[in-house]
Amino acid sequence: MNASIHPPALDFWFDFASTYSYPAALRIGERAEDAGVAINFRPFLLGPMFKAQGWTTSPFNLYPAKGGYMWRDLERICADLALPFVRPDPFPQNGLIAARVALIGLRETWGEEFCLEVFRSEFGEGQRIDDAEAIGRILTRLEIAAEPVLEAALSDENKARLRVQTDQAAQRGIFGAPTFITADGELFWGNDRLERALLWAKQVA
């Protein structure tokens, strides 16, 4: 296969409520461009996976010591990357409508930038992302007409697409976010595995 025509690819699986998906999303574009790897954004929902484990909320809430470490770690990571950080309240945010809108955008030209703006709004500004009004403001910021997009996002067809994508995440062995999967099915979990995933993607192309 001619890599100049078909560059190596990496699937980026994320949930908008995922803390470590924030720095991963904001740095993956530049890292991937430098590596010559194409990125496929794959929003999904962690909630069904948590429920399957008997969890009613994020494990960072269920285990206070783990949660306390995560917040401090995220502060350090964002400081290193010069990313603004505001702890969202409540946590976790419900990313359902954001994920549905992302699926619409990813079929068009503005999907990736929308995903980045959601993360910036949630973790960079401490804004809520869990209702149509909040997502509408993000779309307006991107100069995208909110009403038709939200209508399309709430269609039965699009709701089904998100369910299918979440099921696919589980079938691929994903248990957390962010997760990166290469063309040969190799799975890398966590923001700190991005560079290793990009290297692997290039090796198997």
C-alpha positions in Angstrom: 0.0 0.0 0.0 1.3 3.4 -0.9 1.5 5.4 2.3 1.6 8.7 0.4 -1.9 7.9 -0.9 -3.2 6.1 2.2 -1.5 7.4 5.3 -1.5 5.3 8.4 -4.6 5.9 10.5 -5.5 5.8 14.2 -8.9 5.7 15.8 -9.3 8.1 18.7 -12.1 6.9 21.0 -13.3 9.4 23.6 -16.1 10.4 25.9 -16.8 14.1 26.4 -17.0 13.5 30.1 -13.6 11.9 30.2 -11.0 14.1 32.0 -7.9 12.7 30.3 -9.6 12.9 26.9 -9.4 16.7 27.2 -5.6 17.0 26.8 -5.5 14.1 24.4 -8.0 15.8 22.1 -6.2 19.2 22.2 -2.8 17.7 21.3 -3.6 14.8 19.0 -3.9 16.9 15.9 -0.4 18.4 16.1 1.2 15.1 17.2 -0.6 13.2 14.4 0.4 15.7 11.7 4.1 15.5 12.8 3.9 11.7 12.7 2.1 11.6 9.3 -0.9 9.7 10.8 -4.6 10.3 10.0 -6.9 10.5 13.0 -10.5 9.3 13.1 -12.5 10.9 15.9 -14.8 8.3 17.5 -17.1 9.7 20.2 -18.8 7.1 22.4 -20.4 6.8 25.9 -18.7 5.4 28.9 -21.9 5.3 30.9 -23.1 1.9 29.6 -19.8 0.4 30.4 -19.8 1.8 33.9 -23.3 0.4 34.4 -22.2 -3.0 33.3 -19.6 -2.9 36.1 -22.3 -1.9 38.6 -21.0 1.7 38.9 -23.5 4.5 39.2 -20.9 7.3 38.5 -17.3 7.8 37.5 -14.8 5.6 39.3 -13.0 8.9 40.1 -16.0 9.7 42.3 -16.4 6.2 43.7 -12.7 6.1 44.9 -11.9 9.5 46.4 -8.1 8.9 46.6 -8.0 8.0 42.9 -10.2 11.0 42.1 -8.0 13.4 44.1 -4.9 12.1 42.3 -6.6 12.4 38.9 -7.6 16.1 39.4 -4.1 17.0 40.5 -2.5 15.1 37.7 -4.8 16.8 35.2 -3.8 20.2 36.6 -0.1 19.3 36.0 -0.7 18.0 32.5 -2.7 21.1 31.5 0.0 23.3 33.0 2.7 21.5 31.0 0.6 21.9 27.8 -0.4 25.5 28.5 -4.0 24.5 28.5 -6.6 26.3 30.6 -8.2 24.1 33.2 -11.4 24.6 35.3 -12.8 21.6 37.1 -16.3 21.1 35.7 -19.2 21.0 38.2 -21.0 18.7 38.3 -18.7 15.9 37.4 -19.0 13.9 35.3 -20.9 16.0 32.8 -23.5 14.2 30.6 -22.0 14.1 27.2 -24.9 12.5 25.4 -26.1 15.4 23.3 -22.6 16.5 22.6 -21.7 13.1 21.2 -24.9 13.0 19.1 -24.0 16.4 17.6 -20.4 15.3 17.1 -21.6 12.4 14.9 -23.4 14.9 12.7 -20.4 17.2 12.4 -18.0 14.4 11.8 -20.0 13.6 8.6 -19.3 17.2 7.6 -16.3 19.5 7.8 -16.7 20.9 11.3 -16.9 17.8 13.4 -13.4 17.7 14.8 -13.4 21.4 15.7 -16.7 21.0 17.4 -15.3 18.2 19.5 -12.3 20.5 20.5 -14.7 23.3 21.4 -16.8 21.1 23.6 -13.6 20.0 25.5 -12.4 23.6 25.7 -15.8 24.8 27.0 -16.1 22.0 29.6 -12.6 21.7 30.9 -11.0 25.0 29.9 -13.9 27.3 30.9 -15.9 25.1 33.4 -19.0 25.4 31.3 -21.8 22.8 31.2 -22.2 20.7 28.1 -25.2 18.6 29.1 -28.1 20.4 27.4 -29.2 21.6 24.0 -28.8 25.3 25.0 -25.1 24.8 26.0 -24.3 22.8 22.8 -26.2 25.5 20.8 -23.8 28.1 22.1 -20.8 26.1 21.1 -22.2 25.7 17.5 -22.9 29.4 17.4 -19.3 30.1 18.4 -18.3 28.0 15.4 -20.7 30.0 13.2 -22.9 26.9 12.6 -26.7 27.2 12.6 -27.6 25.4 15.8 -31.3 24.6 15.2 -31.0 22.3 12.2 -28.0 20.5 13.6 -29.7 19.8 16.9 -32.8 18.6 15.1 -30.6 16.2 13.1 -28.7 15.1 16.2 -32.0 14.1 17.9 -33.3 12.1 15.0 -33.9 8.4 15.7 -31.3 7.5 13.0 -28.6 9.5 14.7 -29.4 8.2 18.1 -29.1 4.7 16.8 -25.7 5.6 15.3 -24.4 6.6 18.7 -25.7 3.4 20.2 -23.9 1.4 17.5 -20.7 3.3 18.0 -20.8 2.7 21.8 -21.4 -1.0 21.2 -18.5 -1.1 18.8 -16.3 0.4 21.5 -17.2 -2.4 23.9 -16.7 -5.0 21.2 -13.2 -3.7 20.5 -12.3 -4.1 24.2 -12.5 -0.4 25.2 -13.0 0.1 28.9 -12.0 3.8 29.3 -11.1 7.0 27.5 -9.2 8.1 25.7 -8.4 5.0 23.8 -6.4 4.8 20.6 -6.8 1.8 18.2 -4.5 1.1 15.2 -5.4 -0.4 11.9 -4.4 -3.9 13.1 -6.5 -3.6 16.3 -3.8 -2.8 18.8 -5.3 -0.9 21.7 -3.6 1.9 23.7 -5.4 3.4 26.7 -4.7 6.8 28.2 -3.5 10.2 27.2 0.1 9.2 28.0 -0.1 6.4 25.4 -0.8 8.7 22.4 2.8 8.9 21.2 3.2 5.1 21.4 0.0 4.6 19.5 1.1 6.9 16.7 4.4 5.0 16.4 2.6 1.7 16.2 0.1 3.1 13.6 3.1 4.0 11.4 4.7 0.6 11.8 1.7 -1.4 10.7 0.7 0.9 7.8 
